[in-house]
Amino acid sequence: MNFLYPAFLLGGLAIAVPIVLHLLRREIAPPVPFTAVRLLRKSPVARSKRQRLRDLLLLAARVVALLLLAAAFARPYIAGAVAGSTLRIVAVDRSYSMNAPGRFAHALDLAARAIDEASAGERVAVLAFDDHADVVAAPGSATAGRMALRGISAGFGATRYSEVFNKAAEIAAGDDARLVVVSDLQRSGWDSDDRSVLPAGISLDVRDAGTPASNLSVVSVSVTPDHVTAAVRNTGPQARSGQIRVEHDGRIAQSSTYSVAAASSMDVAIPFRSPSKGSVSVSIDDPEGPPADNSRFVVLDAVLPPSVLLITSGANSSGYYVARALAALERPAADHIDVRTSAPQGLTTDDLSKSAAVVLLSTRALDRHGRDSIASFVRGGGGLLIAGSADVEAAVVSAIFSWAPTTTGTVEVPASVALSPIDLRHPVFRPFGSLSANLGQVRFARAWRVAADGWEVAARFTDGNAALVERREGNGRVLLFASDFDRQWNDFPLHPSFVPFIIEAVRYVTAPHDRGRDYIVGAGPAGTGSRPGIYRVGPDNRSVAVNVDPREGVTVGMDRREFAARIERVDTTGTSSQDVRAVHVETRQSYWRYGLLLMLVALVAESFVGRA
């Protein structure tokens, strides 16, 4: 018997408490001198043998309960209890290159044979991998492993062998195992000349499903006003030719012919007057290779600058200074920000979907639907900048996200109080550099007293109260300034530092936004699927194109000896590996649960004996 955390056994010393109490509470009758003993009436002795037995049973139950509690916390396990059980891990490549005609069916057949080879008592686990590895059958019976194979299909991901070895080491958890890798052994599954690590206790068995001899693929697409140019790659030993098509709105808009020499690529220019928005796909036919890389999608929508929505009270001055500050980024600039305004009443999800960030300058007449729209916008990845002012009700701000009270009230600010950043490396203050002292020239008359719970403080007033705080809400970011931006409670808008402060604050809350348009399967933003295509994502509902990784289409394989040479073996007999094995064995046995159950039985018995 071993213990994962033997230090907890010292808790067993607590048995001294009930033992000492038992000894101290023994009733020893004191001697009383009395002359006429014969005149005393006979009476039974209260301290009988039964009473002593009862006390001993109570003591034993309490001691046993404490010992079991200490042992349970020490997490006992028997090191040799599972020594005779071995593990076989079968990993099946499900990358899109395996979808070449007949390839994946052959791989499943190889995997089934590997499972059938498991000896009696050998546990079987099944993995499916591409650019990540998933456990489709936890270590168990061979029958469960064979059933799991039926649910595996080739997808659209690329091959990454390192994921297999990491997952296999995790499942083995320091135990000896046999890893069977069924794959087409694509060379592109290795990152450059990197080597993967596999514990020495895991033996490797590589089963080659075969690499397609030839593959045609559309590697990239570029669009100009009058042409679509597609790069077509031929990995086969013979020249290939055929038709290439441009599809728009699900219909073939234009087609052309191509001819690609053996083991080479070429750009094919297709005359096509492309629309200003929407998407197109370029596709070819290839009966020999995997179909996933026969087409490629492109978004035509112009990359719009981030848009900011100002929610104002409707008064002439509300939002004026913020809008002017953001307008300082002239439209020709690459980082130009479009500004729109809206009143709180009637705010809709559609208003927010066109924006990357919202500046909340008023909550007057903000109804329940508007509050829910703002909450969904931020949790979906949008940014929110809040100005603490007379037009913004702290209770409404808290209600939007179901926060605890945001402020403890509004207070007068002494004239000597100024704004002081805590960390000049913060993204809002980084551009100020040595000029950050200019922020100290701003004078405040009133400000919110922000309750710091749940917030990270980026700047304080010189009286110690929070001035600029931030927090994450879902996938978005919220930034709260404790005074207003409309020159009612301070003179900040009159200072040169106001313009860069507003610009950097808006940029910071919109920083989580990924405005890219082209992604690889598995690496797209939230809202994209596991298949190539066009998706709508983000709070601005922009279109993005998701395509397969073109590297997977290079059908250059390697033999099993070369594959094994890319793996570095590491010794797992060290102390750290023994600790990992101990954790794994203890988790599997979980004797501590029985210890706690027996402790409860002892306490119940103690309760019954005590009442007797």
Number of C-alpha atoms within 10 A of each C-alpha: 8 13 20 16 13 15 12 16 18 12 16 17 12 13 17 12 11 16 15 10 11 14 9 9 8 11 8 7 7 6 6 6 7 8 7 7 8 8 7 8 6 7 6 6 7 7 12 9 9 9 12 12 11 16 15 14 16 21 18 16 20 20 22 17 24 21 19 22 22 23 24 23 20 20 23 23 21 14 15 9 11 12 10 8 13 18 22 27 28 26 27 30 31 28 26 25 32 33 20 21 15 12 20 26 16 16 23 22 14 21 25 17 12 22 26 14 12 16 13 10 13 18 20 27 26 27 25 25 27 25 20 18 23 14 17 19 21 16 19 16 17 25 11 17 25 21 13 18 21 9 9 17 17 20 20 27 26 28 30 22 27 21 16 26 22 16 18 26 19 13 18 24 20 24 24 19 25 18 25 22 28 26 28 29 27 27 21 20 19 17 12 8 7 10 16 19 15 22 24 16 18 23 14 17 16 19 19 18 24 20 19 25 13 23 25 28 26 24 22 18 20 12 18 13 11 12 15 22 18 22 15 23 24 25 24 21 13 12 13 19 15 12 12 22 19 24 16 16 10 10 11 14 14 16 16 13 13 16 15 20 16 15 17 14 18 16 17 19 19 21 16 17 14 18 14 11 11 15 21 25 22 24 22 22 17 18 11 14 27 24 22 23 27 21 23 25 24 23 22 20 15 10 12 11 16 19 20 25 21 25 24 23 22 14 9 8 13 21 22 15 19 20 19 14 18 20 16 13 16 12 12 7 9 9 12 17 22 19 18 15 18 15 18 22 16 13 19 16 16 12 15 24 18 18 25 30 33 27 25 23 27 24 24 18 12 16 15 13 14 20 20 15 20 22 21 20 26 25 19 17 26 30 32 29 23 24 23 28 24 19 16 19 17 20 15 18 20 14 17 16 16 11 12 12 16 22 18 11 12 17 11 12 18 12 11 12 18 18 24 22 21 14 13 17 12 13 15 22 21 13 15 18 10 9 10 17 13 15 20 16 16 19 19 23 15 21 25 25 19 24 16 14 10 13 18 14 20 22 23 19 20 15 13 11 18 25 24 24 21 21 14 17 18 14 15 23 22 23 24 24 22 24 25 24 25 19 16 17 19 18 17 23 21 12 13 12 19 19 22 17 18 22 18 18 22 23 21 21 26 25 18 15 21 12 19 13 21 17 17 18 22 21 15 21 18 12 9 20 15 16 16 22 19 22 18 14 19 22 23 22 14 18 23 26 25 27 28 27 19 18 15 23 29 21 24 17 19 16 14 13 9 12 16 14 11 14 18 12 16 12 10 19 14 8 9 11 16 15 15 17 19 22 18 17 23 20 14 11 17 14 16 21 13 12 21 18 15 16 22 15 14 21 18 13 15 19 13 11 14 12 7 7
